[in-house]
Amino acid sequence: MKTLNSIAIEYLLRNDSQKNNNKSEDITREVIRINAEQLIKSQKSLLFHMYDLEEEGEEFFV
């Protein structure tokens, strides 16, 4: 899933790469890095959400 930031960076770097073809590798690395960061954040959010639900469930049965 592409985020707005990764799309913007890809666009900006692509415009630069038209002038210099060596930038295409930089585009790929930067987009992969951003997408990986977003995935880690979403996984952490899901993990914390699941933990909160577990605590709520324990309170319900106590």
Gaussian input, Z-matrix of N, CA and C with variables (Angstrom, degrees):
# hf/3-21g

backbone

0 1
 N
 C     1     B1
 C     2     B2     1     A1
 N     3     B3     2     A2     1     D1
 C     4     B4     3     A3     2     D2
 C     5     B5     4     A4     3     D3
 N     6     B6     5     A5     4     D4
 C     7     B7     6     A6     5     D5
 C     8     B8     7     A7     6     D6
 N     9     B9     8     A8     7     D7
 C    10    B10     9     A9     8     D8
 C    11    B11    10    A10     9     D9
 N    12    B12    11    A11    10    D10
 C    13    B13    12    A12    11    D11
 C    14    B14    13    A13    12    D12
 N    15    B15    14    A14    13    D13
 C    16    B16    15    A15    14    D14
 C    17    B17    16    A16    15    D15
 N    18    B18    17    A17    16    D16
 C    19    B19    18    A18    17    D17
 C    20    B20    19    A19    18    D18
 N    21    B21    20    A20    19    D19
 C    22    B22    21    A21    20    D20
 C    23    B23    22    A22    21    D21
 N    24    B24    23    A23    22    D22
 C    25    B25    24    A24    23    D23
 C    26    B26    25    A25    24    D24
 N    27    B27    26    A26    25    D25
 C    28    B28    27    A27    26    D26
 C    29    B29    28    A28    27    D27
 N    30    B30    29    A29    28    D28
 C    31    B31    30    A30    29    D29
 C    32    B32    31    A31    30    D30
 N    33    B33    32    A32    31    D31
 C    34    B34    33    A33    32    D32
 C    35    B35    34    A34    33    D33
 N    36    B36    35    A35    34    D34
 C    37    B37    36    A36    35    D35
 C    38    B38    37    A37    36    D36
 N    39    B39    38    A38    37    D37
 C    40    B40    39    A39    38    D38
 C    41    B41    40    A40    39    D39
 N    42    B42    41    A41    40    D40
 C    43    B43    42    A42    41    D41
 C    44    B44    43    A43    42    D42
 N    45    B45    44    A44    43    D43
 C    46    B46    45    A45    44    D44
 C    47    B47    46    A46    45    D45
 N    48    B48    47    A47    46    D46
 C    49    B49    48    A48    47    D47
 C    50    B50    49    A49    48    D48
 N    51    B51    50    A50    49    D49
 C    52    B52    51    A51    50    D50
 C    53    B53    52    A52    51    D51
 N    54    B54    53    A53    52    D52
 C    55    B55    54    A54    53    D53
 C    56    B56    55    A55    54    D54
 N    57    B57    56    A56    55    D55
 C    58    B58    57    A57    56    D56
 C    59    B59    58    A58    57    D57
 N    60    B60    59    A59    58    D58
 C    61    B61    60    A60    59    D59
 C    62    B62    61    A61    60    D60
 N    63    B63    62    A62    61    D61
 C    64    B64    63    A63    62    D62
 C    65    B65    64    A64    63    D63
 N    66    B66    65    A65    64    D64
 C    67    B67    66    A66    65    D65
 C    68    B68    67    A67    66    D66
 N    69    B69    68    A68    67    D67
 C    70    B70    69    A69    68    D68
 C    71    B71    70    A70    69    D69
 N    72    B72    71    A71    70    D70
 C    73    B73    72    A72    71    D71
 C    74    B74    73    A73    72    D72
 N    75    B75    74    A74    73    D73
 C    76    B76    75    A75    74    D74
 C    77    B77    76    A76    75    D75
 N    78    B78    77    A77    76    D76
 C    79    B79    78    A78    77    D77
 C    80    B80    79    A79    78    D78
 N    81    B81    80    A80    79    D79
 C    82    B82    81    A81    80    D80
 C    83    B83    82    A82    81    D81
 N    84    B84    83    A83    82    D82
 C    85    B85    84    A84    83    D83
 C    86    B86    85    A85    84    D84
 N    87    B87    86    A86    85    D85
 C    88    B88    87    A87    86    D86
 C    89    B89    88    A88    87    D87
 N    90    B90    89    A89    88    D88
 C    91    B91    90    A90    89    D89
 C    92    B92    91    A91    90    D90
 N    93    B93    92    A92    91    D91
 C    94    B94    93    A93    92    D92
 C    95    B95    94    A94    93    D93
 N    96    B96    95    A95    94    D94
 C    97    B97    96    A96    95    D95
 C    98    B98    97    A97    96    D96
 N    99    B99    98    A98    97    D97
 C   100   B100    99    A99    98    D98
 C   101   B101   100   A100    99    D99
 N   102   B102   101   A101   100   D100
 C   103   B103   102   A102   101   D101
 C   104   B104   103   A103   102   D102
 N   105   B105   104   A104   103   D103
 C   106   B106   105   A105   104   D104
 C   107   B107   106   A106   105   D105
 N   108   B108   107   A107   106   D106
 C   109   B109   108   A108   107   D107
 C   110   B110   109   A109   108   D108
 N   111   B111   110   A110   109   D109
 C   112   B112   111   A111   110   D110
 C   113   B113   112   A112   111   D111
 N   114   B114   113   A113   112   D112
 C   115   B115   114   A114   113   D113
 C   116   B116   115   A115   114   D114
 N   117   B117   116   A116   115   D115
 C   118   B118   117   A117   116   D116
 C   119   B119   118   A118   117   D117
 N   120   B120   119   A119   118   D118
 C   121   B121   120   A120   119   D119
 C   122   B122   121   A121   120   D120
 N   123   B123   122   A122   121   D121
 C   124   B124   123   A123   122   D122
 C   125   B125   124   A124   123   D123
 N   126   B126   125   A125   124   D124
 C   127   B127   126   A126   125   D125
 C   128   B128   127   A127   126   D126
 N   129   B129   128   A128   127   D127
 C   130   B130   129   A129   128   D128
 C   131   B131   130   A130   129   D129
 N   132   B132   131   A131   130   D130
 C   133   B133   132   A132   131   D131
 C   134   B134   133   A133   132   D132
 N   135   B135   134   A134   133   D133
 C   136   B136   135   A135   134   D134
 C   137   B137   136   A136   135   D135
 N   138   B138   137   A137   136   D136
 C   139   B139   138   A138   137   D137
 C   140   B140   139   A139   138   D138
 N   141   B141   140   A140   139   D139
 C   142   B142   141   A141   140   D140
 C   143   B143   142   A142   141   D141
 N   144   B144   143   A143   142   D142
 C   145   B145   144   A144   143   D143
 C   146   B146   145   A145   144   D144
 N   147   B147   146   A146   145   D145
 C   148   B148   147   A147   146   D146
 C   149   B149   148   A148   147   D147
 N   150   B150   149   A149   148   D148
 C   151   B151   150   A150   149   D149
 C   152   B152   151   A151   150   D150
 N   153   B153   152   A152   151   D151
 C   154   B154   153   A153   152   D152
 C   155   B155   154   A154   153   D153
 N   156   B156   155   A155   154   D154
 C   157   B157   156   A156   155   D155
 C   158   B158   157   A157   156   D156
 N   159   B159   158   A158   157   D157
 C   160   B160   159   A159   158   D158
 C   161   B161   160   A160   159   D159
 N   162   B162   161   A161   160   D160
 C   163   B163   162   A162   161   D161
 C   164   B164   163   A163   162   D162
 N   165   B165   164   A164   163   D163
 C   166   B166   165   A165   164   D164
 C   167   B167   166   A166   165   D165
 N   168   B168   167   A167   166   D166
 C   169   B169   168   A168   167   D167
 C   170   B170   169   A169   168   D168
 N   171   B171   170   A170   169   D169
 C   172   B172   171   A171   170   D170
 C   173   B173   172   A172   171   D171
 N   174   B174   173   A173   172   D172
 C   175   B175   174   A174   173   D173
 C   176   B176   175   A175   174   D174
 N   177   B177   176   A176   175   D175
 C   178   B178   177   A177   176   D176
 C   179   B179   178   A178   177   D177
 N   180   B180   179   A179   178   D178
 C   181   B181   180   A180   179   D179
 C   182   B182   181   A181   180   D180
 N   183   B183   182   A182   181   D181
 C   184   B184   183   A183   182   D182
 C   185   B185   184   A184   183   D183

   B1=1.4477
   B2=1.5288
   B3=1.2896
   B4=1.4561
   B5=1.5260
   B6=1.3156
   B7=1.4507
   B8=1.5220
   B9=1.2993
   B10=1.4559
   B11=1.5179
   B12=1.3409
   B13=1.4651
   B14=1.5217
   B15=1.3253
   B16=1.4604
   B17=1.5275
   B18=1.3223
   B19=1.4638
   B20=1.5245
   B21=1.3359
   B22=1.4634
   B23=1.5203
   B24=1.3238
   B25=1.4675
   B26=1.5132
   B27=1.3239
   B28=1.4622
   B29=1.5230
   B30=1.3184
   B31=1.4662
   B32=1.5261
   B33=1.3350
   B34=1.4578
   B35=1.5244
   B36=1.3250
   B37=1.4551
   B38=1.5237
   B39=1.3181
   B40=1.4633
   B41=1.5287
   B42=1.3334
   B43=1.4635
   B44=1.5192
   B45=1.3280
   B46=1.4544
   B47=1.5199
   B48=1.3289
   B49=1.4563
   B50=1.5225
   B51=1.3233
   B52=1.4558
   B53=1.5187
   B54=1.3261
   B55=1.4547
   B56=1.5262
   B57=1.3149
   B58=1.4491
   B59=1.5252
   B60=1.3265
   B61=1.4634
   B62=1.5266
   B63=1.3032
   B64=1.4640
   B65=1.5228
   B66=1.3079
   B67=1.4622
   B68=1.5260
   B69=1.3323
   B70=1.4599
   B71=1.5248
   B72=1.3268
   B73=1.4513
   B74=1.5307
   B75=1.3270
   B76=1.4629
   B77=1.5250
   B78=1.3272
   B79=1.4678
   B80=1.5170
   B81=1.3134
   B82=1.4611
   B83=1.5175
   B84=1.3194
   B85=1.4662
   B86=1.5214
   B87=1.3183
   B88=1.4600
   B89=1.5290
   B90=1.3227
   B91=1.4650
   B92=1.5242
   B93=1.3223
   B94=1.4642
   B95=1.5210
   B96=1.3310
   B97=1.4608
   B98=1.5270
   B99=1.3218
   B100=1.4680
   B101=1.5259
   B102=1.3238
   B103=1.4590
   B104=1.5216
   B105=1.3284
   B106=1.4615
   B107=1.5290
   B108=1.3313
   B109=1.4640
   B110=1.5270
   B111=1.3265
   B112=1.4564
   B113=1.5230
   B114=1.3340
   B115=1.4592
   B116=1.5210
   B117=1.3236
   B118=1.4634
   B119=1.5286
   B120=1.3309
   B121=1.4659
   B122=1.5226
   B123=1.3317
   B124=1.4648
   B125=1.5176
   B126=1.3379
   B127=1.4575
   B128=1.5191
   B129=1.3255
   B130=1.4523
   B131=1.5222
   B132=1.3189
   B133=1.4626
   B134=1.5210
   B135=1.3209
   B136=1.4539
   B137=1.5231
   B138=1.3278
   B139=1.4551
   B140=1.5311
   B141=1.3339
   B142=1.4614
   B143=1.5277
   B144=1.3130
   B145=1.4627
   B146=1.5367
   B147=1.3282
   B148=1.4596
   B149=1.5325
   B150=1.3267
   B151=1.4598
   B152=1.5297
   B153=1.3312
   B154=1.4659
   B155=1.5266
   B156=1.3361
   B157=1.4591
   B158=1.5277
   B159=1.3256
   B160=1.4632
   B161=1.5310
   B162=1.3297
   B163=1.4677
   B164=1.5156
   B165=1.3291
   B166=1.4633
   B167=1.5214
   B168=1.3310
   B169=1.4507
   B170=1.5096
   B171=1.3282
   B172=1.4665
   B173=1.5305
   B174=1.3144
   B175=1.4628
   B176=1.5233
   B177=1.3241
   B178=1.4604
   B179=1.5283
   B180=1.3384
   B181=1.4606
   B182=1.5112
   B183=1.3280
   B184=1.4740
   B185=1.4924
   A1=108.37
   A2=115.69
   A3=120.01
   A4=109.83
   A5=114.53
   A6=119.30
   A7=108.60
   A8=115.13
   A9=119.93
   A10=110.86
   A11=116.59
   A12=120.08
   A13=111.40
   A14=117.41
   A15=119.09
   A16=111.30
   A17=117.33
   A18=120.54
   A19=110.08
   A20=116.90
   A21=120.63
   A22=111.29
   A23=116.57
   A24=119.93
   A25=110.27
   A26=116.42
   A27=120.12
   A28=110.74
   A29=116.28
   A30=120.48
   A31=111.22
   A32=116.64
   A33=120.16
   A34=111.68
   A35=115.95
   A36=118.64
   A37=111.71
   A38=117.75
   A39=120.48
   A40=110.04
   A41=116.55
   A42=118.99
   A43=110.71
   A44=116.93
   A45=120.53
   A46=111.22
   A47=117.41
   A48=120.53
   A49=111.65
   A50=117.45
   A51=118.96
   A52=110.08
   A53=115.68
   A54=120.37
   A55=110.82
   A56=115.81
   A57=120.35
   A58=108.25
   A59=118.11
   A60=122.41
   A61=113.26
   A62=118.42
   A63=120.61
   A64=112.03
   A65=118.37
   A66=122.26
   A67=112.77
   A68=118.14
   A69=119.95
   A70=111.87
   A71=117.91
   A72=120.43
   A73=110.26
   A74=116.65
   A75=120.53
   A76=110.72
   A77=116.44
   A78=120.74
   A79=109.78
   A80=115.26
   A81=119.78
   A82=111.21
   A83=117.59
   A84=120.85
   A85=111.46
   A86=116.92
   A87=120.72
   A88=111.18
   A89=117.27
   A90=120.43
   A91=110.38
   A92=117.22
   A93=120.37
   A94=109.93
   A95=117.15
   A96=120.64
   A97=110.92
   A98=116.93
   A99=120.90
   A100=110.91
   A101=116.84
   A102=119.66
   A103=111.13
   A104=116.99
   A105=120.54
   A106=110.49
   A107=116.73
   A108=120.00
   A109=111.20
   A110=116.35
   A111=120.35
   A112=111.03
   A113=116.93
   A114=120.66
   A115=110.42
   A116=117.04
   A117=120.73
   A118=110.19
   A119=116.84
   A120=119.83
   A121=111.27
   A122=116.99
   A123=119.42
   A124=110.72
   A125=117.92
   A126=120.26
   A127=110.47
   A128=117.56
   A129=120.33
   A130=110.13
   A131=116.49
   A132=119.87
   A133=110.53
   A134=117.12
   A135=121.14
   A136=110.45
   A137=116.57
   A138=120.29
   A139=111.03
   A140=116.81
   A141=119.87
   A142=111.36
   A143=116.88
   A144=120.92
   A145=110.07
   A146=116.34
   A147=120.09
   A148=110.43
   A149=116.78
   A150=120.58
   A151=110.53
   A152=116.83
   A153=120.53
   A154=111.20
   A155=116.73
   A156=120.09
   A157=111.03
   A158=115.68
   A159=119.44
   A160=110.75
   A161=116.49
   A162=120.16
   A163=111.22
   A164=117.23
   A165=120.72
   A166=110.50
   A167=116.31
   A168=120.69
   A169=111.97
   A170=116.47
   A171=120.47
   A172=110.34
   A173=117.40
   A174=120.82
   A175=110.82
   A176=116.45
   A177=121.59
   A178=110.69
   A179=116.48
   A180=120.70
   A181=114.05
   A182=118.56
   A183=120.54
   A184=111.54
   D1=123.82
   D2=179.76
   D3=-85.99
   D4=138.11
   D5=176.03
   D6=-95.75
   D7=167.48
   D8=178.83
   D9=-60.49
   D10=-39.78
   D11=179.52
   D12=-63.32
   D13=-43.87
   D14=-178.25
   D15=-67.94
   D16=-34.67
   D17=177.30
   D18=-66.71
   D19=-42.73
   D20=179.70
   D21=-64.26
   D22=-43.75
   D23=179.63
   D24=-65.32
   D25=-41.95
   D26=178.53
   D27=-60.26
   D28=-43.32
   D29=179.43
   D30=-62.98
   D31=-47.97
   D32=-178.39
   D33=-64.18
   D34=-43.33
   D35=179.76
   D36=-69.52
   D37=-32.14
   D38=178.62
   D39=-65.88
   D40=-40.11
   D41=178.12
   D42=-62.23
   D43=-40.58
   D44=176.19
   D45=-66.27
   D46=-34.95
   D47=-175.69
   D48=-70.99
   D49=-21.01
   D50=176.08
   D51=-64.46
   D52=-28.17
   D53=177.14
   D54=-83.52
   D55=-29.81
   D56=-175.01
   D57=-144.71
   D58=110.67
   D59=-173.86
   D60=-66.86
   D61=-14.96
   D62=179.41
   D63=-69.77
   D64=-14.68
   D65=-177.93
   D66=-74.12
   D67=-18.94
   D68=-176.95
   D69=-60.97
   D70=-34.31
   D71=176.54
   D72=-67.52
   D73=-37.27
   D74=177.61
   D75=-64.52
   D76=-38.91
   D77=178.42
   D78=-59.47
   D79=-50.06
   D80=-177.39
   D81=-61.00
   D82=-45.88
   D83=-179.42
   D84=-62.60
   D85=-43.53
   D86=-177.35
   D87=-67.12
   D88=-42.75
   D89=179.64
   D90=-65.67
   D91=-41.49
   D92=178.22
   D93=-62.88
   D94=-41.89
   D95=179.62
   D96=-62.19
   D97=-46.15
   D98=-178.89
   D99=-65.28
   D100=-43.51
   D101=179.88
   D102=-64.40
   D103=-37.53
   D104=177.72
   D105=-64.60
   D106=-41.96
   D107=178.00
   D108=-61.91
   D109=-43.16
   D110=179.68
   D111=-64.32
   D112=-39.05
   D113=179.38
   D114=-64.75
   D115=-43.10
   D116=179.08
   D117=-62.47
   D118=-42.86
   D119=178.91
   D120=-62.33
   D121=-42.79
   D122=-178.96
   D123=-68.17
   D124=-35.69
   D125=177.81
   D126=-66.52
   D127=-41.42
   D128=177.70
   D129=-63.24
   D130=-42.42
   D131=180.00
   D132=-61.43
   D133=-42.97
   D134=179.62
   D135=-65.11
   D136=-41.52
   D137=179.09
   D138=-62.02
   D139=-45.97
   D140=178.86
   D141=-64.87
   D142=-37.10
   D143=178.36
   D144=-64.21
   D145=-43.64
   D146=178.83
   D147=-63.82
   D148=-39.14
   D149=178.29
   D150=-63.04
   D151=-43.04
   D152=178.00
   D153=-61.67
   D154=-41.27
   D155=178.75
   D156=-64.42
   D157=-38.14
   D158=178.39
   D159=-63.27
   D160=-42.89
   D161=178.50
   D162=-63.91
   D163=-40.49
   D164=178.22
   D165=-62.97
   D166=-39.11
   D167=178.90
   D168=-64.89
   D169=-39.74
   D170=178.63
   D171=-65.28
   D172=-39.64
   D173=179.04
   D174=-65.35
   D175=-33.00
   D176=-178.74
   D177=-66.53
   D178=-39.63
   D179=-176.60
   D180=-87.05
   D181=-6.02
   D182=-178.97
   D183=-82.11

